[in-house]
Amino acid sequence: MPDYGQDLRFGVFPTPDADRLAETVELAGLADRAGLDLIGVQDHPYQRRHLDTWALMATLLARTERIRVFPDVANLPLRPPAVLAKAAASLDVLSGGRFELGLGAGGFWTAIGAMGGPARTPGEAAGALREAVDVIRLMWSGERSVRYDGRHYRLAGVKPGPAPAHPVGIWLGVLGPRLLEFTGRAADGWVPSSSYVPPERLAEMSDRIDTAAREAGRDPAAVRRVYNVMGEITATGGGPGAFLHGPPERWIDELTALALDHGMDTFVFAPPGDDPAQVEVFAAEVAPAVRDNVARHRRAAAG
């Protein structure tokens, strides 16, 4: 896969447990001070240990100064898209343009149903996600009023607003062929996780995005590739096949390859145990070196 030439971003993926709030806020502050770009917050409202994602994101934005925050990814079946759009725009305004929107079709349907959400088939979930993107963009459009008549969602002359403070990206956490193609046609980013999509699967899935983007008259580089990475930075070790498990040098080599060979441009690190020391090394040693490697390669390729 090509290097799409996007600027590289690095972030952190803290665990939103209620009994770890102080540690989560501390980790967010560390990431902000260390120069990382993003905080991704998972959204599982049925998980009893988790704080509400949107309340937590508001808190993290209020406690930081420059880092961006996004739901990684928002649980669409439990969050109606018109209201979700309002919340997203509000957080963007309140933070001075530091919010992006990760969005997923849903999963864990038994748990969603237990909270009163719909139990959708894969086809229904895909259709609802496509409609939700339309609804969200209408709610951000600045029009006096908007209408939408979908199978899952409807708008009947609602007045949008407020507008986001900046063009908020809609990044889709999807895996299936049809939604990957939809990502290429209509979304601003793709958010896979290394635990579900290991590197050997990236080429095939990204190619679906690229083909659909070109068929829709879009540049595939317009779709950011946001990779949630699970692993551990160690002093030594990391035997053959131990992806993202080893010293910083190994992480640097593997993330550089992901950027240059697979076009991944954003790496959101889930440190084991939310260990601040892992984040410090990731920010101070890994991220700058990957940026330097990719920049050097791009200069050489440009002649």
N, C-alpha and C positions, 0 to 999 in steps of 0.2 A: 504494500500500500504506500501511497505517496506521503511526503511531508507536505501538509497543506499550507504551511507558512504562518500559521496562527501564532500569536504571542503565547508563551507558556505561562500557565498559572499553576499554583500549588495551594493546597488547602488541607483542612483537618476535619475529621468526622467523629465528633465526641458522642458518647452515649448519653441520651437525654433522661437518665434516671432521676426521679425526684429526690432520692436520698444522696445524690451526688451533685446537687446543684452548685455548691461552692466550688467543687473541683471543675465542673463544666465551665463556669464563669472564669475561673483562673486559667483554664486551658485556652479559652477564647481570647483572653487578654494577652496571654503568651504568644498566640498565633498572630495577633494584631501587631504587637511590638516587634516580633521577629520578622515581619515583612511578608508573611504568607498572604494569599489573596482571597481565600474563601473559607467559610465554615458551612459544612453541609449537615443538616439535621434531619434524621429519619422521621417518618410520620406514620406511626402505628397507634392510632387513638385507642384501640382495644387492648393495648399492652398496659397492664395495670401499674407497672413500675415507672412508666414514662410520663413525664410532664407533657402537657399539650404543646405540640410543636410550634404553633403560631405564637403562643404566649412566650415560649422560650426564645424564639427568634427575635421577638421584640425586645426582650431583656438583653440578649447578646448584642443587638445593634445599639442599644442604649449604653452598654458598658464598653463599647469599642469605638474607635475613631475612624479607621480607614478600611478595614477588612469588609468584604461582602459576605452576605449570608443568603442561603437558599435552602428550601425544603428538599430533601434528598431521599425520596421524592414525595410530593404531596399525594395524599390518599383521596383520589377523586370521588369514589363512591360515597364517602362520608363527608364530602365538602362540596356543596353545589357550586358550579363554576362561576356564576355571576357574583356570589358572595365571596368566593375565593379571589376573584379578580379585584374586588373592592379591598380586601385585606392586603393583597399583594401591592396594589398601588399605594395604599396607606402606609405600609412599611417602607416603601421606596421613598415616599415624600418625607416621612418622619426621619429617615436616616440620611437624607440628602443624596439619594440615588445609589444606595448600597445593597439593593435587593435583586435577586434573580429568582425565577420560578421553575423549579423542577417539578414535573408532573407525571404521575403514573396511573395506569388503568385500574389498578387494584389487584389484590390477591388475598389469600387467607379469608376466603369467602364466608366460612362458618363464623369467624370472629366478626367480620363486617356485618353479617346478618344478625348476630347477637346484639349489636348496637342499633339495630333498626335500619341498616343500610340494605341496598338491593343485592340479591344473589344473582350475578350476571354470568351468562355463558361467555366463553372467550370472544365469540363474535360480538355479543352485546357490549362487552367491556371495551373492545376495540372501537366500535361505533360511538360509544359514549365519549371516549377520549377524543376522537376526531371532532365531535360536536363541541366538546368543552373548549378546545383550542379556538374554534370560531367564536364561541360565546365570550371567552376571555378577551379576545382581540376587539370584539364589538364594545365590550365594557371599558376598554382603554382608548376607544376611537376618538373621543372628544365630540362626537355627534350630539345633537340636541336630544334625540331619542333613537332607540334601536329596537328592531324586532328580529326574532329568529324562531323558526318553526321546525324543530328537529324531532326525532323519535324519542330522544331521552330528555332533551332540554328545550325550553321555550323562553323567549323574551317577548313581552307584549307592550312595547312602547316605553320601556324603562329608560330613564335618563342616566347616562353614564357619568362617572366621576367619583373621586378626583382622578385626573390623569397622573400616571407615574411621573416621577421626577426625571427619569431617563428611559430610553427604550429597553424595557425589561425583556430579557431573553426567556423564551419558553423552551426548556430542555426536557426531553421525554426519556423516562426510564423504561424502555421497552425492549423486548427480545424477539417477538414473533415477526415473521417475514412481512406481513401486511403493515404492521405498525412501523417497522424499520423503513419501509418504502414511504409511508406517510411522513416519517421524520425527515426524509430527504426532500419531500415535496413542500413541507409546510412548517417545520420546526426550526428553532435556532440552535439546538444542541441535542446531543445524545448522551445519556448517563447510564452506562453499564457498570457492573461491579466485578472485580476480579474473581470473587467467590462464585459467581454464576457464569461469567464470560471470561475464561482464561485466555491468555494471549493467542493461543492457537485458533481460537474462534473469531478473533477480531476481524481478520481479513475478509472472511465470507460475509459477516454481518455488515461491516462498513461498506463493502462493495454494493450491497443492496441499497444502502442510503445514497451512495454516490450515483448509481444508475438512475434511481428515481429523481434525484436532484437534477441531473442533466436533462432527463426527459421533460422535467417541468421548467426548463430554461434557467435553472439556478446553478451557481457555482458550488460544488461540493464543499469548498472551503468555508462557505457561509454557515455550515453546521459545525459547531464546536463539538469536540470529543472529550467528554468529562469522565474520567476513569476513577471509580472508587477502588483504592488499592488496600488490600489487607496483607500484612506481613510484619516482620520484626527486624529492626536494625540491631545487629549484634556486633560485638567486638571482633569476633573471628567466626569461622565456620560457614555453614550454608553449603551443604553438599550438592552434588549434581541433581538438578531437577527441583531444588528448593527455591522456587520463584519468590523473589523479594524476601528472602530470609538470609541475612548475612551482613557483612560490614558495609559501611557507607559506599565503598568503591563498587561493590556489587550492585547496590541500589542505583548508583549513578549510571553504570553501564546498562542496566536493564531498563530504566526509565528513558535513557537516551535512545535506546533501540525502539521502545514503544512510540516515541515521538517521531523518529526518522523513518521507521519501517512500517508503522501502523497508523500514523497520523494522529495519535492521541496527543492532545495539547494541554490537558488539565488533569492533575493528579491530586485526588483528595484522600489523604492518609488516615486510616482507622488504626491508631496506635494500640497495641495490646494493653488492656487495662487502663486506657486513657493516660498512659504514662507521659508526663511532661518532658522527661529526659529524651524520650523518643522524638517528640515534636521539636525539641531544641536542635537535635542532630539533623533531623529532616530539613529544618529551615536554614540552619547555619552551614551545613556541609553538602547535603544532597541537592537541594533545589538550585543553589547558585551554580554548582558544577554542571548540572544537567542543562541549565540555560546557556552556560558557556560552551558546552559541547555542541549543542544544537546550533547556536549562533556561528560557531566556527565552521560547522559543516555547511550551513547555508551560504556563508561567504565564499567558501571554496566552490560550491556548486554554481554560484553566480559568476565565477571567474574573476 
